[in-house]
Amino acid sequence: MTPVYRDLTAEQVLSEYQPALHVPSLAAIIEQYRADGEHARNHREHRRVPYGPHPDEWLWFVPAPRSDAPLLIFLHGGYWRRLSADDGCLLSIGANDQGWAFASVNYSLCPSRPLGDLVDQCRRAVDHLAGNALAFGIDPLRIHVSGHSAGGHLAAMVSLTDPRPASYVMVSGVFDITPIVHTPINDDVRLSLADAERLSPMTRVPQRPHAQCLTTWGALETAEFRRQSLEWAQRWGSVTGNRAAQSIEAAGRNHFDVIYDLVNPSTELGRAVTAIIND
C-alpha cells in the first residue's frame, strides 16, 4: 500500500495517531479527568481568570502557599476538539502541594474556531500570566509551560514566540501535525496540508538558551508518539545555545494516564519536573 506519511500507510497512520484505539474506554478516561478536576476545585482554591474577551478565553489559577513562587501552566489535550481547563485541574493539587502556583488554560475547540486561533489563545494566556506575574504572586523568572497531547503541540507553539518561560514540558506531544490530515480527527480540525505544515513546530524549534525542555511519553504508547517526542528533544538540543533536552519514557503508562505522573514526585517524570521547577 502507498505511504501517506513518512513510510506509513493511511491505515498505519490511523492506528499510530489515534491513541483512543489502544485503550479499553476513552469515555471512562474522560469521566475520570472530569471527576478528578471537580474534586480538585472542591478541595483547593481555584480562581477563574479571563485572559481575553472571548467566552472561551479564561483559565483556572491556583495561588501558591507563599508569594514569589514558581508557576506551572498546563495546556490540556483532547486533540484540539474536546476537554477544557476544568479537566486540567486534575493536576492542581499535586502542583500546589509542592508549593507551586498552577494555571489550567481554557481555549476554544475545533471546529468552532480554527487551530491557528487556539494557538493564539494559548500564547495570550501565557502572556497574561507572565505579564501580571507580580499581581498573581508568582516569580516571573520561574514560569513553566506544560502540555499534554494536543496541549504538547500548543506548548511547543508557545515556545516559538515567548522567550520568558523557564521550561517547557511536553507530555505525549505532537510536533509534526501533518499526519493528522490523514485521520478522522481532521473532520473537526479541518486542516489542509499547508495549514498543518504552517502549524507544525517541528521544523522551527526556537533558540531558548535560558529554558529547559523535557519531552515524555508513556511506554504503552505507539511508536510515533515516542518518535515525535525524541525528535523534538533532539532538535531542541541541536539549536545553538540551547541546553540539551531531557526525554523520559514513563513505565507502565499509556497516552492518557501518563499525565498523572507530571506532578507526582514519586515517579521518574515527577522527580524530573520537580527538579526543573525548583531549580
ChimeraX commands (.cxc) that place a marker at each C-alpha (Angstrom):
marker #1 position 0.00,0.00,0.00 radius 0.5
marker #1 position 1.15,3.56,-0.71 radius 0.5
marker #1 position 2.61,5.52,2.22 radius 0.5
marker #1 position 0.84,8.78,3.06 radius 0.5
marker #1 position 3.21,9.99,5.81 radius 0.5
marker #1 position 6.87,9.02,6.06 radius 0.5
marker #1 position 6.76,5.24,5.49 radius 0.5
marker #1 position 3.29,4.76,6.99 radius 0.5
marker #1 position 0.17,3.83,5.08 radius 0.5
marker #1 position -3.15,5.52,5.80 radius 0.5
marker #1 position -4.19,2.55,7.94 radius 0.5
marker #1 position -0.97,2.71,9.96 radius 0.5
marker #1 position -1.30,6.47,10.48 radius 0.5
marker #1 position -4.83,5.90,11.71 radius 0.5
marker #1 position -3.56,3.45,14.33 radius 0.5
marker #1 position -0.45,5.39,15.35 radius 0.5
marker #1 position -2.16,8.74,15.82 radius 0.5
marker #1 position -5.43,7.71,17.44 radius 0.5
marker #1 position -4.47,6.64,20.98 radius 0.5
marker #1 position -8.11,6.07,21.87 radius 0.5
marker #1 position -7.90,2.91,19.74 radius 0.5
marker #1 position -5.37,1.45,22.21 radius 0.5
marker #1 position -7.29,1.77,25.49 radius 0.5
marker #1 position -10.45,-0.04,26.64 radius 0.5
marker #1 position -12.65,3.07,27.03 radius 0.5
marker #1 position -11.96,6.70,26.16 radius 0.5
marker #1 position -15.27,7.66,27.76 radius 0.5
marker #1 position -14.14,6.24,31.10 radius 0.5
marker #1 position -10.86,8.16,30.88 radius 0.5
marker #1 position -12.61,11.46,30.16 radius 0.5
marker #1 position -15.01,10.86,33.03 radius 0.5
marker #1 position -12.05,10.26,35.36 radius 0.5
marker #1 position -10.44,13.52,34.21 radius 0.5
marker #1 position -13.73,15.33,34.89 radius 0.5
marker #1 position -14.14,13.79,38.34 radius 0.5
marker #1 position -10.54,14.48,39.35 radius 0.5
marker #1 position -10.77,18.08,38.15 radius 0.5
marker #1 position -14.01,18.62,40.05 radius 0.5
marker #1 position -12.50,17.11,43.20 radius 0.5
marker #1 position -9.53,19.47,42.96 radius 0.5
marker #1 position -11.74,22.54,42.55 radius 0.5
marker #1 position -13.79,21.47,45.57 radius 0.5
marker #1 position -10.73,21.00,47.78 radius 0.5
marker #1 position -8.38,23.81,46.76 radius 0.5
marker #1 position -8.89,27.48,45.95 radius 0.5
marker #1 position -9.31,27.99,42.19 radius 0.5
marker #1 position -9.79,31.47,40.73 radius 0.5
marker #1 position -11.45,31.78,37.31 radius 0.5
marker #1 position -9.46,34.45,35.46 radius 0.5
marker #1 position -10.22,35.83,31.97 radius 0.5
marker #1 position -7.25,36.40,29.68 radius 0.5
marker #1 position -9.19,37.71,26.66 radius 0.5
marker #1 position -12.62,38.91,25.51 radius 0.5
marker #1 position -13.94,35.65,24.02 radius 0.5
marker #1 position -16.10,33.49,26.35 radius 0.5
marker #1 position -13.62,30.63,25.93 radius 0.5
marker #1 position -10.64,32.75,26.96 radius 0.5
marker #1 position -10.23,32.07,30.67 radius 0.5
marker #1 position -8.11,29.98,32.98 radius 0.5
marker #1 position -8.17,28.46,36.44 radius 0.5
marker #1 position -5.49,29.95,38.68 radius 0.5
marker #1 position -4.46,28.28,41.93 radius 0.5
marker #1 position -2.30,30.53,44.11 radius 0.5
marker #1 position 0.78,29.14,45.80 radius 0.5
marker #1 position 1.01,28.85,49.59 radius 0.5
marker #1 position 3.65,31.61,49.53 radius 0.5
marker #1 position 4.36,34.61,47.33 radius 0.5
marker #1 position 7.09,34.72,44.69 radius 0.5
marker #1 position 6.51,31.04,43.92 radius 0.5
marker #1 position 7.06,29.22,40.63 radius 0.5
marker #1 position 4.06,28.77,38.31 radius 0.5
marker #1 position 3.19,25.62,36.36 radius 0.5
marker #1 position 0.92,26.37,33.40 radius 0.5
marker #1 position -0.96,23.42,31.90 radius 0.5
marker #1 position -2.45,23.20,28.39 radius 0.5
marker #1 position -4.92,20.33,28.22 radius 0.5
marker #1 position -5.15,17.74,25.47 radius 0.5
marker #1 position -8.13,16.38,23.57 radius 0.5
marker #1 position -6.79,16.70,20.00 radius 0.5
marker #1 position -7.92,20.34,19.89 radius 0.5
marker #1 position -11.58,19.27,19.87 radius 0.5
marker #1 position -12.54,18.16,23.38 radius 0.5
marker #1 position -11.83,18.71,27.12 radius 0.5
marker #1 position -11.37,22.04,28.89 radius 0.5
marker #1 position -9.48,23.82,31.66 radius 0.5
marker #1 position -11.86,22.10,34.09 radius 0.5
marker #1 position -10.24,18.77,33.24 radius 0.5
marker #1 position -6.74,20.21,33.54 radius 0.5
marker #1 position -7.45,20.91,37.20 radius 0.5
marker #1 position -6.70,17.24,37.88 radius 0.5
marker #1 position -3.08,18.35,38.32 radius 0.5
marker #1 position -3.68,21.37,40.53 radius 0.5
marker #1 position -3.49,19.73,43.96 radius 0.5
marker #1 position -0.31,17.84,43.12 radius 0.5
marker #1 position 1.32,21.05,41.89 radius 0.5
marker #1 position 0.06,23.12,44.82 radius 0.5
marker #1 position 1.23,20.55,47.37 radius 0.5
marker #1 position 4.78,21.16,46.10 radius 0.5
marker #1 position 4.48,24.88,46.76 radius 0.5
marker #1 position 3.78,25.94,43.17 radius 0.5
marker #1 position 1.10,28.16,41.74 radius 0.5
marker #1 position -0.86,26.42,38.99 radius 0.5
marker #1 position -2.87,27.54,35.97 radius 0.5
marker #1 position -5.07,25.41,33.74 radius 0.5
marker #1 position -5.74,27.24,30.48 radius 0.5
marker #1 position -9.03,27.07,28.63 radius 0.5
marker #1 position -9.14,27.60,24.88 radius 0.5
marker #1 position -11.70,27.24,22.10 radius 0.5
marker #1 position -12.20,23.89,20.40 radius 0.5
marker #1 position -12.23,22.91,16.75 radius 0.5
marker #1 position -14.27,23.13,14.60 radius 0.5
marker #1 position -15.87,26.17,16.27 radius 0.5
marker #1 position -12.59,28.01,15.73 radius 0.5
marker #1 position -9.58,27.12,13.56 radius 0.5
marker #1 position -6.44,25.69,15.11 radius 0.5
marker #1 position -4.48,28.87,14.49 radius 0.5
marker #1 position -6.87,30.70,16.82 radius 0.5
marker #1 position -6.26,28.11,19.55 radius 0.5
marker #1 position -2.51,28.68,19.22 radius 0.5
marker #1 position -3.06,32.44,19.56 radius 0.5
marker #1 position -5.23,31.92,22.65 radius 0.5
marker #1 position -2.62,29.82,24.42 radius 0.5
marker #1 position 0.07,32.35,23.62 radius 0.5
marker #1 position -2.08,35.15,25.03 radius 0.5
marker #1 position -2.90,33.13,28.16 radius 0.5
marker #1 position 0.80,32.63,28.89 radius 0.5
marker #1 position 1.44,36.29,28.11 radius 0.5
marker #1 position -1.30,37.35,30.55 radius 0.5
marker #1 position 0.16,35.26,33.35 radius 0.5
marker #1 position 3.75,36.29,32.67 radius 0.5
marker #1 position 2.86,39.93,32.20 radius 0.5
marker #1 position 0.99,40.04,35.51 radius 0.5
marker #1 position 3.32,37.78,37.48 radius 0.5
marker #1 position 3.67,40.07,40.47 radius 0.5
marker #1 position -0.09,40.56,40.74 radius 0.5
marker #1 position -0.52,36.78,40.71 radius 0.5
marker #1 position 2.17,36.38,43.38 radius 0.5
marker #1 position 4.47,34.35,41.15 radius 0.5
marker #1 position 8.15,34.64,40.28 radius 0.5
marker #1 position 8.37,36.00,36.70 radius 0.5
marker #1 position 11.62,34.09,36.20 radius 0.5
marker #1 position 10.07,30.74,37.16 radius 0.5
marker #1 position 7.14,30.34,34.81 radius 0.5
marker #1 position 6.91,26.84,33.38 radius 0.5
marker #1 position 4.69,25.74,30.48 radius 0.5
marker #1 position 3.45,22.18,30.17 radius 0.5
marker #1 position 1.01,20.49,27.83 radius 0.5
marker #1 position -0.43,17.06,27.19 radius 0.5
marker #1 position -1.03,15.56,23.74 radius 0.5
marker #1 position -2.55,18.40,21.66 radius 0.5
marker #1 position -1.52,20.59,24.59 radius 0.5
marker #1 position 2.06,19.48,23.99 radius 0.5
marker #1 position 1.75,20.82,20.46 radius 0.5
marker #1 position 0.30,24.08,21.80 radius 0.5
marker #1 position 3.11,24.38,24.36 radius 0.5
marker #1 position 5.64,23.98,21.56 radius 0.5
marker #1 position 3.86,26.69,19.57 radius 0.5
marker #1 position 4.09,28.98,22.61 radius 0.5
marker #1 position 7.83,28.31,22.76 radius 0.5
marker #1 position 8.25,29.67,19.23 radius 0.5
marker #1 position 7.19,33.17,20.24 radius 0.5
marker #1 position 7.67,33.59,24.00 radius 0.5
marker #1 position 11.21,33.67,25.45 radius 0.5
marker #1 position 10.09,34.17,29.07 radius 0.5
marker #1 position 9.15,30.68,30.33 radius 0.5
marker #1 position 11.91,28.91,32.23 radius 0.5
marker #1 position 10.92,25.50,30.91 radius 0.5
marker #1 position 8.66,23.59,28.57 radius 0.5
marker #1 position 7.40,20.12,29.48 radius 0.5
marker #1 position 5.66,18.31,26.63 radius 0.5
marker #1 position 3.75,15.16,27.56 radius 0.5
marker #1 position 2.94,12.89,24.60 radius 0.5
marker #1 position 3.06,15.88,22.27 radius 0.5
marker #1 position 2.56,16.04,18.52 radius 0.5
marker #1 position 5.14,18.36,16.96 radius 0.5
marker #1 position 4.59,17.48,13.31 radius 0.5
marker #1 position 0.83,17.54,12.85 radius 0.5
marker #1 position 0.76,16.76,9.13 radius 0.5
marker #1 position -0.26,13.11,9.71 radius 0.5
marker #1 position -3.47,14.34,11.37 radius 0.5
marker #1 position -4.68,15.36,7.92 radius 0.5
marker #1 position -4.96,11.63,7.13 radius 0.5
marker #1 position -7.14,10.75,10.15 radius 0.5
marker #1 position -10.79,11.28,11.13 radius 0.5
marker #1 position -9.56,13.83,13.68 radius 0.5
marker #1 position -9.30,16.20,10.76 radius 0.5
marker #1 position -13.07,16.08,10.30 radius 0.5
marker #1 position -13.12,18.58,13.18 radius 0.5
marker #1 position -9.69,20.20,13.00 radius 0.5
marker #1 position -10.12,20.82,9.24 radius 0.5
marker #1 position -6.51,21.30,8.29 radius 0.5
marker #1 position -5.23,21.50,4.77 radius 0.5
marker #1 position -1.73,20.08,4.31 radius 0.5
marker #1 position -0.46,23.65,4.03 radius 0.5
marker #1 position -2.19,24.56,7.31 radius 0.5
marker #1 position -0.66,21.54,9.04 radius 0.5
marker #1 position 2.82,22.40,7.81 radius 0.5
marker #1 position 2.44,26.02,8.93 radius 0.5
marker #1 position 1.22,24.99,12.38 radius 0.5
marker #1 position 3.83,22.27,12.95 radius 0.5
marker #1 position 6.62,23.47,15.26 radius 0.5
marker #1 position 8.95,20.55,14.49 radius 0.5
marker #1 position 10.87,22.33,11.75 radius 0.5
marker #1 position 11.06,25.67,13.63 radius 0.5
marker #1 position 12.49,24.75,17.03 radius 0.5
marker #1 position 13.36,28.06,18.73 radius 0.5
marker #1 position 16.58,29.28,20.28 radius 0.5
marker #1 position 15.84,29.46,24.02 radius 0.5
marker #1 position 19.19,29.39,25.87 radius 0.5
marker #1 position 17.62,30.07,29.27 radius 0.5
marker #1 position 14.83,27.45,29.04 radius 0.5
marker #1 position 14.89,23.80,29.92 radius 0.5
marker #1 position 12.92,21.32,27.82 radius 0.5
marker #1 position 11.58,17.89,28.70 radius 0.5
marker #1 position 9.62,15.53,26.48 radius 0.5
marker #1 position 7.92,12.44,27.83 radius 0.5
marker #1 position 5.53,9.71,26.74 radius 0.5
marker #1 position 4.06,6.51,28.11 radius 0.5
marker #1 position 5.82,3.21,27.49 radius 0.5
marker #1 position 2.50,1.80,26.27 radius 0.5
marker #1 position 2.07,4.44,23.58 radius 0.5
marker #1 position 2.50,3.99,19.85 radius 0.5
marker #1 position 5.88,4.24,18.16 radius 0.5
marker #1 position 5.02,7.57,16.51 radius 0.5
marker #1 position 4.35,9.39,19.78 radius 0.5
marker #1 position 7.71,8.14,21.03 radius 0.5
marker #1 position 9.48,9.13,17.82 radius 0.5
marker #1 position 7.99,12.61,17.74 radius 0.5
marker #1 position 8.95,13.29,21.36 radius 0.5
marker #1 position 12.51,12.08,20.82 radius 0.5
marker #1 position 12.87,14.05,17.60 radius 0.5
marker #1 position 11.63,17.29,19.18 radius 0.5
marker #1 position 14.07,16.82,22.07 radius 0.5
marker #1 position 16.94,16.13,19.67 radius 0.5
marker #1 position 16.14,19.18,17.56 radius 0.5
marker #1 position 15.78,21.39,20.64 radius 0.5
marker #1 position 19.24,20.40,21.85 radius 0.5
marker #1 position 20.77,20.88,18.41 radius 0.5
marker #1 position 19.85,24.59,18.26 radius 0.5
marker #1 position 22.91,26.71,19.01 radius 0.5
marker #1 position 22.84,27.92,22.61 radius 0.5
marker #1 position 20.04,25.63,23.78 radius 0.5
marker #1 position 20.56,23.19,26.60 radius 0.5
marker #1 position 20.13,19.51,25.83 radius 0.5
marker #1 position 16.53,18.41,26.33 radius 0.5
marker #1 position 15.56,15.55,28.61 radius 0.5
marker #1 position 13.43,12.64,27.39 radius 0.5
marker #1 position 11.65,10.21,29.69 radius 0.5
marker #1 position 9.59,7.14,28.85 radius 0.5
marker #1 position 7.09,6.60,31.67 radius 0.5
marker #1 position 6.98,2.91,32.55 radius 0.5
marker #1 position 3.56,1.27,32.53 radius 0.5
marker #1 position 1.78,4.40,31.31 radius 0.5
marker #1 position -0.41,4.91,28.26 radius 0.5
marker #1 position -1.21,8.08,26.36 radius 0.5
marker #1 position -3.92,9.13,28.78 radius 0.5
marker #1 position -2.68,8.21,32.26 radius 0.5
marker #1 position 0.93,9.38,31.78 radius 0.5
marker #1 position -0.25,12.90,32.65 radius 0.5
marker #1 position -0.76,11.91,36.30 radius 0.5
marker #1 position 3.00,11.42,36.72 radius 0.5
marker #1 position 3.67,15.07,35.89 radius 0.5
marker #1 position 3.10,16.30,39.45 radius 0.5
marker #1 position 3.79,13.05,41.30 radius 0.5
marker #1 position 7.31,13.27,42.76 radius 0.5
marker #1 position 7.34,9.54,43.48 radius 0.5
marker #1 position 7.66,8.86,39.72 radius 0.5
marker #1 position 10.64,9.39,37.43 radius 0.5
marker #1 position 8.77,12.03,35.45 radius 0.5
marker #1 position 7.52,13.78,38.56 radius 0.5
marker #1 position 11.02,13.92,40.03 radius 0.5
marker #1 position 12.40,15.40,36.82 radius 0.5
marker #1 position 9.68,18.05,36.67 radius 0.5
marker #1 position 10.19,18.90,40.33 radius 0.5
marker #1 position 13.92,19.33,39.75 radius 0.5
marker #1 position 13.26,21.66,36.80 radius 0.5
marker #1 position 10.71,23.80,38.59 radius 0.5
marker #1 position 12.68,24.01,41.84 radius 0.5
marker #1 position 15.96,24.73,40.03 radius 0.5
marker link #1:1,2 radius 0.2
marker link #1:2,3 radius 0.2
marker link #1:3,4 radius 0.2
marker link #1:4,5 radius 0.2
marker link #1:5,6 radius 0.2
marker link #1:6,7 radius 0.2
marker link #1:7,8 radius 0.2
marker link #1:8,9 radius 0.2
marker link #1:9,10 radius 0.2
marker link #1:10,11 radius 0.2
marker link #1:11,12 radius 0.2
marker link #1:12,13 radius 0.2
marker link #1:13,14 radius 0.2
marker link #1:14,15 radius 0.2
marker link #1:15,16 radius 0.2
marker link #1:16,17 radius 0.2
marker link #1:17,18 radius 0.2
marker link #1:18,19 radius 0.2
marker link #1:19,20 radius 0.2
marker link #1:20,21 radius 0.2
marker link #1:21,22 radius 0.2
marker link #1:22,23 radius 0.2
marker link #1:23,24 radius 0.2
marker link #1:24,25 radius 0.2
marker link #1:25,26 radius 0.2
marker link #1:26,27 radius 0.2
marker link #1:27,28 radius 0.2
marker link #1:28,29 radius 0.2
marker link #1:29,30 radius 0.2
marker link #1:30,31 radius 0.2
marker link #1:31,32 radius 0.2
marker link #1:32,33 radius 0.2
marker link #1:33,34 radius 0.2
marker link #1:34,35 radius 0.2
marker link #1:35,36 radius 0.2
marker link #1:36,37 radius 0.2
marker link #1:37,38 radius 0.2
marker link #1:38,39 radius 0.2
marker link #1:39,40 radius 0.2
marker link #1:40,41 radius 0.2
marker link #1:41,42 radius 0.2
marker link #1:42,43 radius 0.2
marker link #1:43,44 radius 0.2
marker link #1:44,45 radius 0.2
marker link #1:45,46 radius 0.2
marker link #1:46,47 radius 0.2
marker link #1:47,48 radius 0.2
marker link #1:48,49 radius 0.2
marker link #1:49,50 radius 0.2
marker link #1:50,51 radius 0.2
marker link #1:51,52 radius 0.2
marker link #1:52,53 radius 0.2
marker link #1:53,54 radius 0.2
marker link #1:54,55 radius 0.2
marker link #1:55,56 radius 0.2
marker link #1:56,57 radius 0.2
marker link #1:57,58 radius 0.2
marker link #1:58,59 radius 0.2
marker link #1:59,60 radius 0.2
marker link #1:60,61 radius 0.2
marker link #1:61,62 radius 0.2
marker link #1:62,63 radius 0.2
marker link #1:63,64 radius 0.2
marker link #1:64,65 radius 0.2
marker link #1:65,66 radius 0.2
marker link #1:66,67 radius 0.2
marker link #1:67,68 radius 0.2
marker link #1:68,69 radius 0.2
marker link #1:69,70 radius 0.2
marker link #1:70,71 radius 0.2
marker link #1:71,72 radius 0.2
marker link #1:72,73 radius 0.2
marker link #1:73,74 radius 0.2
marker link #1:74,75 radius 0.2
marker link #1:75,76 radius 0.2
marker link #1:76,77 radius 0.2
marker link #1:77,78 radius 0.2
marker link #1:78,79 radius 0.2
marker link #1:79,80 radius 0.2
marker link #1:80,81 radius 0.2
marker link #1:81,82 radius 0.2
marker link #1:82,83 radius 0.2
marker link #1:83,84 radius 0.2
marker link #1:84,85 radius 0.2
marker link #1:85,86 radius 0.2
marker link #1:86,87 radius 0.2
marker link #1:87,88 radius 0.2
marker link #1:88,89 radius 0.2
marker link #1:89,90 radius 0.2
marker link #1:90,91 radius 0.2
marker link #1:91,92 radius 0.2
marker link #1:92,93 radius 0.2
marker link #1:93,94 radius 0.2
marker link #1:94,95 radius 0.2
marker link #1:95,96 radius 0.2
marker link #1:96,97 radius 0.2
marker link #1:97,98 radius 0.2
marker link #1:98,99 radius 0.2
marker link #1:99,100 radius 0.2
marker link #1:100,101 radius 0.2
marker link #1:101,102 radius 0.2
marker link #1:102,103 radius 0.2
marker link #1:103,104 radius 0.2
marker link #1:104,105 radius 0.2
marker link #1:105,106 radius 0.2
marker link #1:106,107 radius 0.2
marker link #1:107,108 radius 0.2
marker link #1:108,109 radius 0.2
marker link #1:109,110 radius 0.2
marker link #1:110,111 radius 0.2
marker link #1:111,112 radius 0.2
marker link #1:112,113 radius 0.2
marker link #1:113,114 radius 0.2
marker link #1:114,115 radius 0.2
marker link #1:115,116 radius 0.2
marker link #1:116,117 radius 0.2
marker link #1:117,118 radius 0.2
marker link #1:118,119 radius 0.2
marker link #1:119,120 radius 0.2
marker link #1:120,121 radius 0.2
marker link #1:121,122 radius 0.2
marker link #1:122,123 radius 0.2
marker link #1:123,124 radius 0.2
marker link #1:124,125 radius 0.2
marker link #1:125,126 radius 0.2
marker link #1:126,127 radius 0.2
marker link #1:127,128 radius 0.2
marker link #1:128,129 radius 0.2
marker link #1:129,130 radius 0.2
marker link #1:130,131 radius 0.2
marker link #1:131,132 radius 0.2
marker link #1:132,133 radius 0.2
marker link #1:133,134 radius 0.2
marker link #1:134,135 radius 0.2
marker link #1:135,136 radius 0.2
marker link #1:136,137 radius 0.2
marker link #1:137,138 radius 0.2
marker link #1:138,139 radius 0.2
marker link #1:139,140 radius 0.2
marker link #1:140,141 radius 0.2
marker link #1:141,142 radius 0.2
marker link #1:142,143 radius 0.2
marker link #1:143,144 radius 0.2
marker link #1:144,145 radius 0.2
marker link #1:145,146 radius 0.2
marker link #1:146,147 radius 0.2
marker link #1:147,148 radius 0.2
marker link #1:148,149 radius 0.2
marker link #1:149,150 radius 0.2
marker link #1:150,151 radius 0.2
marker link #1:151,152 radius 0.2
marker link #1:152,153 radius 0.2
marker link #1:153,154 radius 0.2
marker link #1:154,155 radius 0.2
marker link #1:155,156 radius 0.2
marker link #1:156,157 radius 0.2
marker link #1:157,158 radius 0.2
marker link #1:158,159 radius 0.2
marker link #1:159,160 radius 0.2
marker link #1:160,161 radius 0.2
marker link #1:161,162 radius 0.2
marker link #1:162,163 radius 0.2
marker link #1:163,164 radius 0.2
marker link #1:164,165 radius 0.2
marker link #1:165,166 radius 0.2
marker link #1:166,167 radius 0.2
marker link #1:167,168 radius 0.2
marker link #1:168,169 radius 0.2
marker link #1:169,170 radius 0.2
marker link #1:170,171 radius 0.2
marker link #1:171,172 radius 0.2
marker link #1:172,173 radius 0.2
marker link #1:173,174 radius 0.2
marker link #1:174,175 radius 0.2
marker link #1:175,176 radius 0.2
marker link #1:176,177 radius 0.2
marker link #1:177,178 radius 0.2
marker link #1:178,179 radius 0.2
marker link #1:179,180 radius 0.2
marker link #1:180,181 radius 0.2
marker link #1:181,182 radius 0.2
marker link #1:182,183 radius 0.2
marker link #1:183,184 radius 0.2
marker link #1:184,185 radius 0.2
marker link #1:185,186 radius 0.2
marker link #1:186,187 radius 0.2
marker link #1:187,188 radius 0.2
marker link #1:188,189 radius 0.2
marker link #1:189,190 radius 0.2
marker link #1:190,191 radius 0.2
marker link #1:191,192 radius 0.2
marker link #1:192,193 radius 0.2
marker link #1:193,194 radius 0.2
marker link #1:194,195 radius 0.2
marker link #1:195,196 radius 0.2
marker link #1:196,197 radius 0.2
marker link #1:197,198 radius 0.2
marker link #1:198,199 radius 0.2
marker link #1:199,200 radius 0.2
marker link #1:200,201 radius 0.2
marker link #1:201,202 radius 0.2
marker link #1:202,203 radius 0.2
marker link #1:203,204 radius 0.2
marker link #1:204,205 radius 0.2
marker link #1:205,206 radius 0.2
marker link #1:206,207 radius 0.2
marker link #1:207,208 radius 0.2
marker link #1:208,209 radius 0.2
marker link #1:209,210 radius 0.2
marker link #1:210,211 radius 0.2
marker link #1:211,212 radius 0.2
marker link #1:212,213 radius 0.2
marker link #1:213,214 radius 0.2
marker link #1:214,215 radius 0.2
marker link #1:215,216 radius 0.2
marker link #1:216,217 radius 0.2
marker link #1:217,218 radius 0.2
marker link #1:218,219 radius 0.2
marker link #1:219,220 radius 0.2
marker link #1:220,221 radius 0.2
marker link #1:221,222 radius 0.2
marker link #1:222,223 radius 0.2
marker link #1:223,224 radius 0.2
marker link #1:224,225 radius 0.2
marker link #1:225,226 radius 0.2
marker link #1:226,227 radius 0.2
marker link #1:227,228 radius 0.2
marker link #1:228,229 radius 0.2
marker link #1:229,230 radius 0.2
marker link #1:230,231 radius 0.2
marker link #1:231,232 radius 0.2
marker link #1:232,233 radius 0.2
marker link #1:233,234 radius 0.2
marker link #1:234,235 radius 0.2
marker link #1:235,236 radius 0.2
marker link #1:236,237 radius 0.2
marker link #1:237,238 radius 0.2
marker link #1:238,239 radius 0.2
marker link #1:239,240 radius 0.2
marker link #1:240,241 radius 0.2
marker link #1:241,242 radius 0.2
marker link #1:242,243 radius 0.2
marker link #1:243,244 radius 0.2
marker link #1:244,245 radius 0.2
marker link #1:245,246 radius 0.2
marker link #1:246,247 radius 0.2
marker link #1:247,248 radius 0.2
marker link #1:248,249 radius 0.2
marker link #1:249,250 radius 0.2
marker link #1:250,251 radius 0.2
marker link #1:251,252 radius 0.2
marker link #1:252,253 radius 0.2
marker link #1:253,254 radius 0.2
marker link #1:254,255 radius 0.2
marker link #1:255,256 radius 0.2
marker link #1:256,257 radius 0.2
marker link #1:257,258 radius 0.2
marker link #1:258,259 radius 0.2
marker link #1:259,260 radius 0.2
marker link #1:260,261 radius 0.2
marker link #1:261,262 radius 0.2
marker link #1:262,263 radius 0.2
marker link #1:263,264 radius 0.2
marker link #1:264,265 radius 0.2
marker link #1:265,266 radius 0.2
marker link #1:266,267 radius 0.2
marker link #1:267,268 radius 0.2
marker link #1:268,269 radius 0.2
marker link #1:269,270 radius 0.2
marker link #1:270,271 radius 0.2
marker link #1:271,272 radius 0.2
marker link #1:272,273 radius 0.2
marker link #1:273,274 radius 0.2
marker link #1:274,275 radius 0.2
marker link #1:275,276 radius 0.2
marker link #1:276,277 radius 0.2
marker link #1:277,278 radius 0.2
marker link #1:278,279 radius 0.2
view
